[in-house]
Amino acid sequence: MKTEAKLIPSIAGYAEEADSLVDSYESITFEDVYQPLLDLLPERGHALDIGAGTGRDAAALAARGFRVHAAEPTAELRAHAQRLHPDPAITWTDDALPDLAGLLAGGTRFDLIVMTAVWMHLDEEERAKSLPRIIDLLAPGGRLFMTVRKGPIPPGRRMFPIPIEPLIIAAKSNGLVLLRADEFGDALGRQDVTWTKLAFERQNRV
Ligand SMILES: C[S@@+](CC[C@H](N)C(=O)[O-])C[C@H]1O[C@@H](n2cnc3c(N)ncnc32)[C@H](O)[C@@H]1O
């Protein structure tokens, strides 16, 4: 059954292209993506991967000893992920930003949240709603790693240019401390795509 893309505008194109995206998403590693932030990775604990795609990062975190929740609203990608990475340390959900209703109701608070190549799919209003909910899901002292794409919008996708400075200001005003933000080339070698990789930490007060 195909995902009803119109209910979640930000997943436009993913159900149709899921089969052809698998090899590309799995051709790089979590370490390729997050090398510049690896020294900031918590040792272990509860991790959440939002927009987990084919499960590459969720599986790598499970292999590093995290108990992982992986949220992926595109059913076709989630099916590939569960087939490719059948690790009992990973719990899959079809939660989506900005609501993340199931995760918020579930009560787990995470030591690490990763959001790889997802943020630019949300419009300004969705991003504003999402940020406080993501932060609510972080344990005090928990960290948020994210990558934000800059480059041409692939046909059929919904994507927005993301100014980084307002993101950092909004994160700070919602209680996050910026640990790192730098721009890097594309791990898949696309010359016209760059990524800002950011690490934040939730302040210790609850
Ligand atoms: C470029 S892919 C990245 C997948 C994976 N994180 C990776 O790095 O390989 C973007 C992912 O974001 C997911 N996504 C899009 N809108 C979302 C939303 N509102 N909430 C959560 N995930 C979303 C898509 O279904 C897709 O899996």
The ligand as an SDF file (V2000), in Angstrom:
LIG
                    3D

 27 29  0  0  0  0  0  0  0  0999 V2000
   16.7640   12.7460    2.5680 C   0  0  0  0  0  0  0  0  0  0  0  0
   15.8670   11.5340    3.4340 S   0  0  0  0  0  0  0  0  0  0  0  0
   17.0140   11.1290    4.7320 C   0  0  0  0  0  0  0  0  0  0  0  0
   16.7990    9.7650    5.2970 C   0  0  0  0  0  0  0  0  0  0  0  0
   17.8450    9.3620    6.3680 C   0  0  0  0  0  0  0  0  0  0  0  0
   17.7570   10.2260    7.5160 N   0  0  0  0  0  0  0  0  0  0  0  0
   19.2190    9.3870    5.7770 C   0  0  0  0  0  0  0  0  0  0  0  0
   20.0000   10.2870    6.1090 O   0  0  0  0  0  0  0  0  0  0  0  0
   19.5320    8.5130    4.9410 O   0  0  0  0  0  0  0  0  0  0  0  0
   14.6350   12.4820    4.2940 C   0  0  0  0  0  0  0  0  0  0  0  0
   13.7500   11.6420    5.1820 C   0  0  0  0  0  0  0  0  0  0  0  0
   12.9130   12.4980    5.9450 O   0  0  0  0  0  0  0  0  0  0  0  0
   11.6550   11.8740    6.0560 C   0  0  0  0  0  0  0  0  0  0  0  0
   10.6840   12.9220    6.3820 N   0  0  0  0  0  0  0  0  0  0  0  0
   10.1180   13.8120    5.5440 C   0  0  0  0  0  0  0  0  0  0  0  0
    9.2260   14.5610    6.2120 N   0  0  0  0  0  0  0  0  0  0  0  0
    9.2590   14.1450    7.5020 C   0  0  0  0  0  0  0  0  0  0  0  0
    8.5400   14.5340    8.6660 C   0  0  0  0  0  0  0  0  0  0  0  0
    7.5980   15.5030    8.6220 N   0  0  0  0  0  0  0  0  0  0  0  0
    8.8020   13.8980    9.8260 N   0  0  0  0  0  0  0  0  0  0  0  0
    9.7570   12.9210    9.8720 C   0  0  0  0  0  0  0  0  0  0  0  0
   10.4450   12.5020    8.7810 N   0  0  0  0  0  0  0  0  0  0  0  0
   10.1900   13.1060    7.6090 C   0  0  0  0  0  0  0  0  0  0  0  0
   11.4570   11.2180    4.7090 C   0  0  0  0  0  0  0  0  0  0  0  0
   10.4490   10.2360    4.7310 O   0  0  0  0  0  0  0  0  0  0  0  0
   12.8560   10.6670    4.4520 C   0  0  0  0  0  0  0  0  0  0  0  0
   13.0190    9.4140    5.0250 O   0  0  0  0  0  0  0  0  0  0  0  0
  1  2  1  0
  2  3  1  0
  2 10  1  0
  3  4  1  0
  4  5  1  0
  5  6  1  0
  5  7  1  0
  7  8  2  0
  7  9  1  0
 10 11  1  0
 11 12  1  0
 11 26  1  0
 12 13  1  0
 13 14  1  0
 13 24  1  0
 14 15  1  0
 14 23  1  0
 15 16  2  0
 16 17  1  0
 17 18  1  0
 17 23  2  0
 18 19  1  0
 18 20  2  0
 20 21  1  0
 21 22  2  0
 22 23  1  0
 24 25  1  0
 24 26  1  0
 26 27  1  0
M  CHG  2   2   1   9  -1
M  END
$$$$
